[in-house]
Amino acid sequence: MVNHEHYTYRVIWSKENEEFVGLCAEFPSLSYLDKNRIAALEGITNLVKDVVADMEASGEKVPEPISERKYSGKFQVRITPELHRILAIEAQEQNVSLNRYISNKLAS
């Protein structure tokens, strides 16, 4: 049983709709509009709660909350050989490994 409160929620302003939009990262197809920011958050949270309950009742696989997933700290990115060379040179000039250099660039 998944706790719907552990999902990743956010609220943004929609100029197009002139309302706040409640969103959930684990359910990108869902949204909830409201003039009030807090109500938009409550709305998307309740919507996700209902969807999760329906999915569980019908035996569907419910997405795992991002906050509960395990991450290795590794991922691969394909880049052009030219960019690889440029980054390797910059890392060398900074006297750090390419991995450390890229990690620092991503963090900033």
C-alpha distances in whole Angstrom, upper triangle without the diagonal:
4,7,9,12,12,13,17,19,23,25,29,32,33,37,37,35,36,32,30,27,23,21,18,19,16,17,20,21,20,22,24,27,29,32,30,28,26,26,25,22,21,21,19,16,16,17,14,11,13,13,9,9,12,11,8,10,13,11,12,11,9,11,10,12,15,15,13,15,18,21,25,27,29,29,32,34,37,40,44,46,48,45,45,48,48,45,47,50,48,46,49,51,49,49,45,43,42,38,39,41,38,36,38,38,35,34,37
4,6,9,8,9,13,15,19,22,25,28,29,33,33,32,33,29,26,23,20,18,15,15,12,14,17,19,17,19,21,24,26,29,27,25,23,23,22,19,18,18,16,13,14,14,11,9,12,11,8,9,12,11,9,12,14,13,12,10,7,8,7,8,12,12,10,12,16,19,22,24,26,27,30,32,35,37,41,44,45,42,42,45,45,42,44,47,45,43,46,48,46,46,42,41,39,36,36,38,35,33,35,35,31,31,34
4,5,6,8,12,13,17,20,23,26,28,32,32,30,31,27,24,22,18,17,14,15,13,14,18,19,17,19,19,23,24,27,25,23,20,20,19,16,15,16,14,11,12,13,10,8,12,12,9,10,13,13,12,14,17,16,15,14,10,11,9,8,12,11,10,13,17,20,23,25,27,28,31,33,36,38,42,45,46,43,42,46,45,42,44,47,45,43,47,48,45,46,42,41,40,36,36,38,35,32,34,35,31,30,33
4,5,6,9,10,14,16,20,23,24,28,28,26,27,24,21,18,14,13,10,12,10,11,15,16,14,15,15,19,20,23,21,19,17,17,16,13,12,13,10,7,9,10,7,5,9,9,7,9,12,12,12,15,17,16,15,14,10,10,10,8,11,11,12,14,18,21,24,25,28,28,31,32,35,37,41,44,45,42,42,45,44,42,44,46,44,43,46,47,45,46,42,41,39,36,36,37,35,32,34,34,30,29,31
4,6,8,9,12,15,18,22,24,27,28,26,27,23,20,18,14,13,11,13,12,13,16,18,15,16,16,19,20,22,20,17,15,15,15,11,11,12,11,7,9,11,9,8,12,13,11,13,16,16,15,18,20,20,19,17,14,13,12,9,12,10,12,15,18,20,24,25,27,28,31,32,35,37,41,44,45,41,41,45,44,41,43,45,43,42,45,46,43,44,41,40,39,35,35,36,34,31,32,32,29,27,30
4,7,9,12,16,19,23,25,28,29,28,28,25,21,19,15,14,11,11,10,13,15,18,16,17,18,21,22,25,22,19,17,18,17,14,14,15,13,10,13,14,11,11,14,14,12,14,17,16,16,19,21,20,19,16,13,11,9,6,8,7,8,11,14,17,20,21,24,24,27,29,32,34,38,41,42,39,38,42,41,38,40,42,40,38,42,43,40,41,38,36,35,32,32,33,30,27,29,29,26,25,27
4,6,10,13,16,20,22,25,26,25,25,22,19,16,12,10,7,7,7,9,12,14,13,14,15,18,20,23,21,18,17,17,15,12,13,14,11,9,12,12,9,10,13,13,11,14,16,15,16,19,20,19,17,15,11,9,8,5,7,7,9,11,15,16,20,21,23,23,26,27,30,32,36,38,39,36,36,40,39,36,38,41,38,37,41,42,39,40,37,35,34,31,31,32,29,26,28,28,24,23,26
4,7,11,13,17,19,22,23,22,23,20,17,14,11,8,6,6,7,9,11,14,12,13,14,17,19,21,19,16,15,16,14,11,13,14,11,10,13,13,11,13,16,15,14,17,19,18,19,22,23,23,20,18,14,11,11,7,7,7,11,12,15,16,20,20,22,21,24,25,28,30,33,36,37,34,34,37,36,33,35,38,36,34,38,39,36,38,34,33,32,29,28,29,26,24,25,25,21,20,22
4,7,10,14,16,19,20,19,20,16,13,11,7,6,5,6,9,10,10,13,11,10,11,14,15,17,15,12,12,13,10,7,10,11,8,8,11,12,10,12,15,15,15,18,19,19,20,23,24,24,22,20,16,14,14,11,11,11,14,16,19,20,23,23,25,24,27,27,30,32,35,38,39,35,36,39,38,35,38,40,37,36,40,41,38,40,37,36,34,31,31,31,29,26,27,27,23,22,24
4,7,10,13,16,18,17,17,14,10,8,6,5,7,8,11,12,11,14,12,10,11,12,13,15,13,10,11,12,9,7,11,11,9,10,13,14,13,15,18,17,18,21,22,22,24,26,27,27,25,23,20,17,17,14,13,14,17,19,21,22,25,24,26,25,28,27,30,31,34,38,38,34,35,38,37,34,37,39,36,36,40,40,37,39,36,36,34,31,31,31,28,26,26,26,22,21,22
4,7,10,13,15,13,13,10,6,5,5,6,9,11,14,14,13,15,12,10,9,9,10,11,10,7,8,10,7,6,10,10,9,11,14,14,14,17,19,19,20,22,24,24,26,28,29,30,27,26,22,20,20,17,17,18,21,22,25,25,29,28,29,28,30,30,32,33,36,39,39,36,37,40,38,36,39,41,38,38,42,42,39,42,39,38,37,34,34,33,31,29,29,28,25,24,24
4,6,10,12,11,11,9,6,5,7,8,11,13,16,16,14,15,14,11,11,10,11,11,11,8,11,12,9,10,13,13,12,14,17,17,17,20,22,21,23,25,26,26,29,31,31,32,29,28,25,22,23,20,19,20,24,25,27,27,30,29,30,29,30,29,32,32,35,38,38,35,36,39,37,35,38,40,37,37,41,41,39,41,39,38,36,34,33,33,30,29,28,27,24,23,23
4,6,9,9,7,6,4,6,9,11,14,16,19,18,16,17,16,12,11,9,10,9,10,8,12,13,10,12,15,15,14,17,19,19,20,22,24,23,25,28,29,29,31,33,34,35,32,31,28,26,27,24,23,24,28,28,31,31,34,32,34,32,33,32,34,34,37,40,40,36,38,41,39,37,41,42,39,40,43,43,41,43,41,41,39,37,36,35,33,31,31,29,27,26,26
4,5,5,5,5,6,6,10,12,15,17,20,18,16,16,15,12,11,9,10,10,12,11,15,14,12,14,17,15,15,18,20,19,20,23,24,23,26,28,28,29,31,33,33,34,32,31,28,26,27,25,25,26,29,30,33,32,35,34,35,33,34,32,34,34,37,40,40,37,39,41,39,38,41,43,40,41,45,44,42,45,43,42,40,38,38,37,34,33,33,31,28,28,28
4,6,5,7,9,10,14,15,19,20,24,22,19,19,18,15,15,12,12,11,14,14,17,17,15,17,20,19,19,22,24,22,24,27,27,27,29,32,32,32,35,37,37,38,35,34,32,30,31,29,28,29,33,33,36,35,38,36,37,35,36,34,36,36,38,41,40,37,40,42,40,39,42,44,41,42,46,45,43,46,44,44,41,40,40,38,35,35,34,32,30,30,29
4,6,8,10,11,14,16,19,21,24,21,19,18,17,14,14,11,13,13,15,16,19,18,16,18,21,19,19,22,24,22,23,27,27,26,29,31,31,31,34,36,35,37,34,34,31,29,31,29,29,31,34,34,37,36,39,38,38,36,37,35,36,36,38,41,41,38,40,43,41,40,44,45,43,44,47,47,45,48,46,46,43,41,41,40,37,36,36,34,32,32,31
4,5,8,9,12,14,18,20,23,20,18,17,16,12,11,8,9,9,13,13,17,15,13,16,18,16,16,20,21,19,21,24,24,24,27,29,28,29,32,33,33,35,32,32,30,28,30,28,28,30,33,33,36,36,39,38,39,37,38,36,38,38,40,44,43,41,43,46,44,42,46,47,45,46,49,49,47,50,48,47,45,43,43,42,39,38,38,36,33,33,33
4,7,9,13,16,19,21,24,22,20,20,18,14,13,9,9,8,11,12,15,14,13,16,18,16,17,20,22,21,23,25,26,26,28,30,30,31,34,35,36,37,35,34,32,30,32,29,29,30,34,34,37,37,40,39,40,38,39,38,39,40,42,45,45,42,44,47,44,43,47,48,45,46,50,49,47,50,48,48,45,44,43,42,39,38,38,36,33,33,32
4,6,10,13,16,19,22,20,18,18,15,12,10,6,5,5,7,8,12,11,9,12,14,13,14,17,18,17,19,22,22,23,25,27,27,28,31,32,33,34,32,32,29,27,29,26,26,27,31,32,35,35,38,37,38,37,38,37,39,39,42,45,45,42,44,47,44,43,46,48,45,45,49,49,47,49,47,47,44,42,42,41,38,37,37,35,32,32,32
4,7,10,13,16,19,17,16,16,14,10,8,6,5,6,7,6,9,9,6,9,12,11,11,14,16,15,17,19,20,21,23,25,26,26,29,30,31,32,30,29,26,25,26,23,23,24,27,28,31,31,35,34,35,34,36,34,37,37,40,43,43,40,41,44,42,40,44,45,43,43,47,46,44,47,44,44,42,40,39,38,36,34,34,32,30,29,29
4,6,10,13,15,14,12,12,10,6,5,5,7,9,9,8,10,10,6,8,11,9,8,12,14,13,14,17,18,18,20,22,23,23,26,27,28,29,26,26,23,21,22,20,20,21,24,25,29,29,32,31,33,31,33,32,34,35,38,41,41,38,39,43,41,39,42,44,41,41,45,45,43,45,43,42,40,38,37,37,34,32,33,31,28,28,28
4,7,10,13,11,11,11,9,5,5,6,8,11,10,8,9,9,5,5,8,7,5,8,11,10,11,13,15,15,16,19,20,20,22,24,25,26,24,23,20,18,19,17,17,18,21,22,26,26,30,29,31,29,31,31,33,35,38,41,41,38,39,42,41,39,42,44,41,41,45,45,43,45,42,41,39,36,36,36,33,31,32,31,27,27,27
4,7,9,8,7,9,7,5,7,9,12,14,14,12,12,12,9,8,10,9,6,9,11,10,10,13,15,14,15,18,19,18,21,23,23,24,21,20,17,15,16,14,14,16,18,19,23,23,26,26,27,26,28,28,30,31,35,38,38,35,36,40,38,36,39,41,39,38,42,43,40,42,39,38,36,33,34,33,30,29,29,28,25,25,26
4,6,5,6,9,7,7,10,13,15,18,17,14,14,14,11,9,11,11,7,8,11,10,8,11,13,12,12,16,17,16,18,21,21,21,18,17,14,11,12,10,11,12,15,16,19,20,23,23,25,24,26,26,29,30,34,37,38,34,35,39,38,35,38,40,38,37,41,42,39,41,38,37,35,32,32,32,29,27,28,28,24,24,25
4,5,5,9,9,10,13,16,18,21,20,17,18,18,15,13,15,15,11,12,15,13,11,14,16,14,14,18,18,17,19,22,22,22,18,16,13,10,11,9,8,11,13,13,17,17,20,20,21,20,22,22,25,27,30,33,34,31,31,35,34,32,34,37,35,34,38,39,36,38,35,33,31,28,29,29,26,24,25,24,21,21,23
4,6,9,9,11,14,18,20,23,23,20,20,20,17,15,16,16,12,12,14,13,9,12,14,12,11,15,16,14,15,19,19,18,15,13,10,7,8,7,7,10,12,12,15,16,19,20,21,20,22,23,25,28,31,34,36,33,33,36,36,33,35,38,37,35,39,40,38,39,36,34,32,29,30,31,27,25,27,27,23,23,25
4,6,6,9,12,15,18,22,21,19,19,18,15,14,15,14,10,11,13,10,8,11,12,9,10,14,14,12,15,17,17,17,14,13,10,8,10,10,11,14,15,15,19,20,23,24,24,23,25,25,27,30,33,36,37,35,35,39,38,36,38,41,39,38,42,43,41,43,39,37,35,32,33,34,30,28,30,29,26,26,28
4,6,8,11,14,18,21,21,19,19,19,15,15,17,15,11,13,15,12,11,14,15,13,14,17,17,16,18,21,20,20,17,16,13,11,13,13,13,16,18,17,20,21,24,24,24,22,24,24,26,28,31,34,35,32,33,37,36,34,36,39,37,37,41,42,40,41,38,37,34,31,32,32,29,28,29,28,24,25,26
4,7,10,13,17,20,21,19,20,19,15,16,17,14,11,14,15,12,11,14,14,11,13,17,16,15,18,20,19,20,16,16,14,13,16,15,16,19,21,20,24,24,27,27,28,26,27,27,28,30,33,37,38,35,36,40,39,37,40,42,41,40,44,45,43,45,42,40,37,35,36,36,32,31,33,31,28,29,30
4,7,10,14,17,18,16,17,15,12,12,13,11,8,10,11,8,8,12,12,10,12,15,14,14,17,19,19,20,17,17,14,13,16,15,16,19,20,21,24,25,28,29,29,28,29,29,31,33,36,39,40,38,38,42,41,39,42,44,42,42,46,47,45,46,43,42,39,37,37,37,34,32,34,33,29,29,31
4,7,10,14,14,13,14,12,9,10,11,9,6,10,11,8,9,13,13,12,14,17,17,17,20,22,22,23,20,20,17,16,18,17,18,20,22,23,26,27,30,30,31,29,31,31,33,34,37,41,41,38,39,43,42,39,42,45,43,42,46,47,45,47,44,42,40,38,38,38,34,33,34,33,29,29,30
4,7,10,11,10,11,9,6,8,9,6,5,9,10,8,10,13,13,13,16,18,18,19,21,23,23,25,23,23,20,19,21,19,20,22,24,25,29,29,33,33,34,33,34,34,36,37,40,44,44,41,42,46,44,42,45,47,45,45,49,49,47,49,46,45,43,40,40,40,37,35,36,35,31,31,32
4,7,9,9,11,9,6,9,10,8,8,12,13,11,14,16,16,17,19,21,21,23,25,26,27,29,26,26,23,23,24,22,23,24,27,28,32,32,36,35,36,35,37,36,38,39,42,45,45,42,44,47,45,43,46,48,46,46,50,50,48,50,47,47,44,42,42,41,38,37,37,36,33,32,33
4,5,7,9,6,5,9,10,8,10,13,13,13,16,18,18,19,22,23,23,25,27,28,29,31,29,29,26,25,27,24,25,26,29,30,34,34,38,37,39,37,39,38,41,42,44,48,48,45,46,49,47,45,49,50,48,48,51,51,49,52,49,48,46,44,44,43,40,39,39,37,34,34,34
4,7,9,8,8,11,12,11,13,16,17,17,19,21,22,23,25,27,27,29,31,32,33,35,33,33,30,29,30,27,28,28,31,33,36,37,40,39,41,39,41,40,42,43,46,49,49,46,47,50,48,46,49,51,48,48,52,52,50,52,50,49,47,45,45,44,41,40,39,38,35,34,34
4,6,5,6,9,10,10,12,14,15,16,18,20,21,22,24,26,27,28,30,31,33,34,32,32,29,28,28,26,26,26,29,31,34,35,38,38,39,39,41,40,42,43,46,49,49,46,47,50,48,46,49,50,47,47,51,51,48,51,48,48,46,44,43,43,40,38,38,37,34,33,33
4,5,5,6,9,10,11,13,14,15,17,19,20,21,23,25,26,27,29,30,32,33,31,30,27,25,26,23,23,23,26,28,31,31,35,34,36,35,37,37,39,40,43,46,46,42,44,47,45,42,45,47,44,44,48,47,45,47,45,44,43,40,39,39,37,35,34,33,31,29,29
4,5,5,6,8,10,11,12,14,16,17,18,20,21,23,24,26,27,29,30,32,30,29,25,24,24,21,22,22,25,27,30,31,34,34,36,36,38,38,41,42,45,48,48,44,45,48,46,44,47,49,46,45,49,49,46,48,45,45,44,41,40,40,38,35,35,35,32,30,30
4,5,5,6,9,10,10,12,14,15,16,18,20,21,22,24,26,27,28,30,28,28,25,24,25,22,23,23,26,28,31,32,36,36,38,37,39,39,42,43,46,49,49,46,47,50,48,46,49,51,48,47,51,51,49,51,48,48,46,43,43,43,40,38,38,37,34,33,33
4,5,5,6,9,10,10,12,14,15,16,18,20,21,22,24,26,27,28,26,26,23,22,22,20,21,21,24,26,29,30,34,33,35,34,36,36,38,39,42,46,46,43,44,47,45,43,46,48,45,45,49,49,46,48,46,45,43,41,40,40,37,35,35,34,31,30,31
4,5,5,6,9,10,11,12,14,15,16,18,20,21,22,24,26,27,25,24,20,19,20,17,18,18,21,23,26,27,31,30,32,32,34,34,37,38,41,44,45,41,42,45,44,41,44,46,43,43,47,47,44,46,43,43,41,38,38,38,35,33,33,33,29,28,29
4,6,5,6,9,10,10,12,14,15,16,18,20,21,23,24,26,24,24,20,20,20,18,19,19,21,24,27,29,32,32,35,34,37,37,40,41,44,48,48,45,45,49,47,45,47,49,47,46,50,50,47,49,46,46,44,41,41,41,38,36,36,36,33,31,32
4,5,5,6,9,10,11,12,14,15,17,18,20,21,23,24,23,23,19,19,20,18,20,21,23,25,28,30,33,33,35,34,37,37,39,41,44,47,48,45,45,49,47,45,48,50,48,47,51,51,49,51,47,47,45,42,42,42,39,37,38,37,33,33,34
4,5,5,6,8,10,10,12,14,15,16,18,20,21,22,20,20,16,16,17,15,17,17,20,21,25,26,30,30,32,31,33,33,36,37,41,44,44,41,42,45,44,42,44,47,44,44,48,48,46,48,44,43,41,39,39,39,36,34,35,34,30,30,31
4,5,5,6,9,10,11,12,14,15,16,18,20,21,19,19,15,15,15,13,15,16,17,20,23,25,29,29,31,31,33,34,36,38,42,45,46,42,43,46,45,42,45,47,45,44,48,48,46,47,44,43,41,38,38,39,36,34,35,34,31,30,31
4,5,5,6,9,10,11,12,14,15,16,18,20,19,19,16,16,17,16,18,19,20,22,26,28,32,32,34,34,36,37,39,41,45,48,49,46,46,50,48,46,48,51,49,48,51,52,49,51,48,47,45,42,42,42,40,37,38,38,34,33,35
4,5,5,6,9,10,11,12,14,15,17,18,17,17,14,15,16,15,18,19,20,22,26,27,31,32,33,32,35,35,38,40,43,46,47,44,45,48,47,45,47,50,48,47,51,52,49,51,47,46,44,41,41,42,39,37,38,37,34,33,35
4,5,5,6,8,10,10,12,14,15,16,14,14,11,11,13,12,14,16,17,18,22,24,28,28,30,29,32,32,35,37,40,44,45,42,42,46,45,42,45,47,45,44,48,49,47,48,45,43,41,38,38,39,36,34,35,35,31,31,33
4,6,5,6,9,10,11,12,14,15,14,14,11,12,13,13,16,16,17,19,23,25,29,30,32,31,34,35,38,40,43,46,48,45,45,48,48,45,47,50,48,47,50,51,49,50,47,45,44,40,41,41,39,36,38,37,34,33,35
4,5,5,6,9,10,11,12,14,13,14,12,14,16,15,19,20,20,22,26,28,32,33,34,34,36,37,39,42,45,48,50,47,47,51,50,47,50,52,50,49,53,54,52,53,50,48,46,43,43,44,41,39,41,40,36,36,38
4,5,5,6,9,10,11,12,11,12,9,11,13,14,17,19,19,20,24,26,29,31,32,31,33,34,36,39,42,45,47,44,44,48,47,45,47,50,48,47,51,52,50,51,48,46,44,41,41,42,39,37,39,38,35,34,36
4,5,5,6,8,10,10,9,9,7,9,11,11,15,16,16,17,21,23,27,29,30,29,32,33,35,38,42,45,46,43,43,47,47,44,46,49,47,46,49,51,49,50,46,44,42,39,40,41,38,36,38,37,34,33,36
4,5,5,6,9,10,10,11,9,12,14,15,18,19,19,20,24,27,30,32,33,33,35,37,39,42,45,48,50,47,47,51,50,48,50,53,51,50,53,55,52,53,50,48,46,43,43,45,41,39,41,41,37,37,39
4,5,5,6,9,8,11,10,13,15,17,20,22,21,22,26,28,32,33,34,34,36,37,39,42,45,48,50,47,47,51,51,48,50,54,52,51,54,56,54,55,51,49,47,44,45,46,43,41,43,42,38,38,41
4,5,5,6,5,7,6,10,13,15,18,20,19,19,23,25,28,30,31,30,33,34,36,39,42,45,47,45,44,48,48,46,48,51,49,48,51,53,51,52,48,46,44,41,42,43,40,38,40,40,36,36,39
4,5,5,6,7,7,11,12,15,18,20,18,19,22,25,28,31,32,31,34,35,38,41,44,47,49,46,46,50,50,47,49,52,51,49,52,54,52,52,49,47,45,41,43,44,41,39,41,41,37,37,40
4,6,8,10,11,14,16,18,22,23,22,23,26,29,32,34,35,35,37,39,41,44,47,50,52,50,49,53,53,51,52,56,54,53,56,58,56,56,53,50,49,45,46,48,45,42,45,45,41,41,43
4,6,9,10,14,17,19,22,24,23,23,26,29,32,34,35,34,36,37,40,43,46,49,51,48,48,52,52,50,52,55,54,52,56,57,55,56,52,50,48,45,46,48,44,42,45,45,41,41,44
4,7,9,12,15,18,21,23,21,21,24,26,29,32,32,32,34,35,37,41,44,47,49,47,46,50,50,48,49,53,52,50,53,55,53,54,50,48,46,42,44,45,42,40,43,43,39,39,42
4,6,10,12,15,18,21,19,19,22,24,27,29,30,29,31,32,34,37,40,43,45,43,43,46,47,44,46,49,48,47,50,52,50,51,47,45,43,40,41,42,39,37,40,40,36,36,39
4,7,9,12,15,17,16,15,18,20,23,25,26,25,27,29,31,34,38,40,43,40,40,43,44,41,43,46,45,43,47,49,47,47,44,41,39,36,37,39,36,34,36,36,33,33,36
4,6,9,12,14,13,13,17,19,22,24,25,24,27,28,31,34,37,40,42,39,39,43,43,40,42,45,44,42,45,47,45,46,42,40,38,35,36,37,34,32,35,34,31,31,34
4,6,9,11,11,10,14,16,19,21,22,21,23,25,27,30,34,37,39,36,35,39,39,36,38,41,40,38,42,44,41,42,38,36,34,31,32,34,30,28,31,31,27,27,30
4,6,8,7,7,10,13,16,18,20,20,22,24,27,30,34,36,38,35,35,38,38,35,37,40,39,37,40,42,39,40,36,34,33,29,30,32,29,26,29,29,25,25,28
4,5,5,7,10,13,16,18,20,20,23,24,27,30,34,36,38,35,34,38,37,34,36,39,37,35,39,40,38,39,35,33,32,28,29,30,27,25,27,27,23,23,26
4,5,5,9,10,14,14,16,16,19,21,24,27,30,33,34,31,30,34,34,30,32,35,33,32,35,37,34,35,31,30,28,25,25,26,24,21,23,23,20,19,22
4,6,8,10,14,14,17,18,21,23,27,29,33,35,36,33,32,35,35,32,33,36,34,32,35,37,34,35,31,30,29,25,25,27,24,21,23,24,20,19,22
4,7,10,13,15,17,18,22,24,27,30,34,36,38,34,33,37,37,33,35,38,36,34,37,39,36,36,32,31,30,26,26,28,26,23,25,26,23,22,25
4,6,10,12,14,15,18,21,24,27,31,33,35,32,30,34,34,31,32,35,33,31,34,36,34,34,30,28,27,23,24,26,24,21,23,24,21,20,24
4,7,9,12,13,17,20,23,26,30,31,33,30,29,32,32,29,30,33,32,29,32,34,32,31,28,26,25,21,22,24,22,19,22,23,20,20,23
4,6,8,10,13,16,20,22,26,28,30,27,25,28,28,25,26,29,28,25,28,30,28,28,24,22,21,17,18,20,18,15,18,20,17,16,20
4,5,8,12,15,18,21,25,26,28,25,23,26,27,23,24,27,26,23,26,28,26,26,22,19,19,15,16,19,17,14,18,19,16,17,20
4,7,10,13,17,19,23,24,25,22,20,23,24,20,21,24,23,20,23,25,23,22,19,16,16,12,13,15,13,10,14,15,13,13,17
4,7,10,13,16,19,20,22,20,18,21,21,18,18,22,21,19,21,24,22,22,18,15,14,10,12,15,12,11,14,15,13,14,18
4,7,10,13,17,18,20,18,16,19,20,17,18,21,21,19,22,24,23,23,19,16,14,11,14,15,12,11,15,15,12,15,18
4,7,10,13,15,17,15,13,17,18,15,16,20,19,18,21,23,22,22,19,16,13,11,14,15,12,12,16,15,13,16,19
4,6,10,12,14,12,11,14,15,13,15,18,18,17,20,22,21,22,19,16,13,12,15,14,11,12,15,14,12,16,18
4,7,9,12,10,9,13,14,13,14,18,18,18,20,22,22,23,21,18,14,14,17,16,13,15,18,16,15,19,20
4,7,8,6,7,10,11,10,12,15,15,16,18,20,20,22,20,17,13,14,17,15,12,15,17,15,15,18,19
4,5,5,6,9,10,11,12,14,16,16,18,20,21,22,21,19,15,16,19,17,15,18,20,17,18,21,22
4,6,5,6,9,10,10,12,14,15,16,18,20,21,20,17,14,16,19,17,15,19,20,18,19,23,23
4,5,5,6,9,10,11,13,14,15,17,19,20,19,18,14,17,19,16,15,19,20,18,19,22,22
4,5,5,6,8,10,11,12,14,15,16,18,17,16,12,14,16,13,12,15,16,14,15,19,19
4,6,5,6,9,10,10,12,14,15,16,15,13,9,11,14,12,11,14,16,14,15,18,19
4,5,5,6,9,10,11,12,14,15,15,13,10,13,15,13,13,16,17,16,18,21,21
4,5,5,6,9,10,11,12,14,14,13,10,14,15,12,12,15,15,13,16,19,18
4,5,5,6,9,10,10,12,11,10,7,10,11,8,8,12,12,10,13,15,15
4,5,5,6,9,10,10,10,8,6,9,11,9,9,13,14,13,15,18,18
4,5,5,6,9,10,10,10,9,12,13,10,12,15,15,14,17,19,19
4,5,5,6,9,9,10,8,12,11,8,10,13,12,11,14,16,16
4,5,5,6,5,6,5,9,8,5,8,11,10,10,13,15,15
4,5,5,6,7,8,11,11,9,12,14,14,14,17,19,19
4,5,8,10,10,14,13,10,13,16,14,14,18,19,18
4,6,9,10,12,10,8,11,13,11,12,16,16,16
4,7,9,12,10,9,13,14,13,14,18,18,18
4,6,8,6,6,10,11,10,12,15,15,16
4,5,5,6,9,10,11,12,14,15,17
4,5,5,6,8,10,11,12,14,16
4,5,5,6,9,10,11,12,14
4,6,5,6,9,10,11,12
4,5,5,6,9,10,11
4,5,5,6,9,10
4,5,5,6,9
4,5,5,6
4,5,5
4,6
4
